[in-house]
Amino acid sequence: MVFSVRLVDGGYQAVGADIPAGTAYDLTVQFTKPFTRVPVVMITQYGVATAGMHNTLVKFIVTDRTTTSFTVRVLNGSEVQVRPAFYW
């Protein structure tokens, strides 16, 4: 089976809010143009703006995909407040 991937939309997104330790935060991202079908969305963590923070303690889950937007749930499993960013 052969798969091909074509990037048709994407960008950088800073969460824009501090996420307290042990909590989650939902962020909705709007596509620049609506899709004709619900797209696959992939997230790549860019960084966490907290000194000494280990990035594997912050997780990103894509939820609520539609033709116009998607929601990212950011889970802060660390013991410190973080302000993460990601590419999509």
Secondary structure, 3 states (H helix, E strand, C coil): CCCCCCCCCCCEEECCCCECCCCEEEEEEECCCCCCCCCCCCCEEEEECCCCCCHHHEEEEEECCCCCEEEEEEEECCCCCECEEEEC
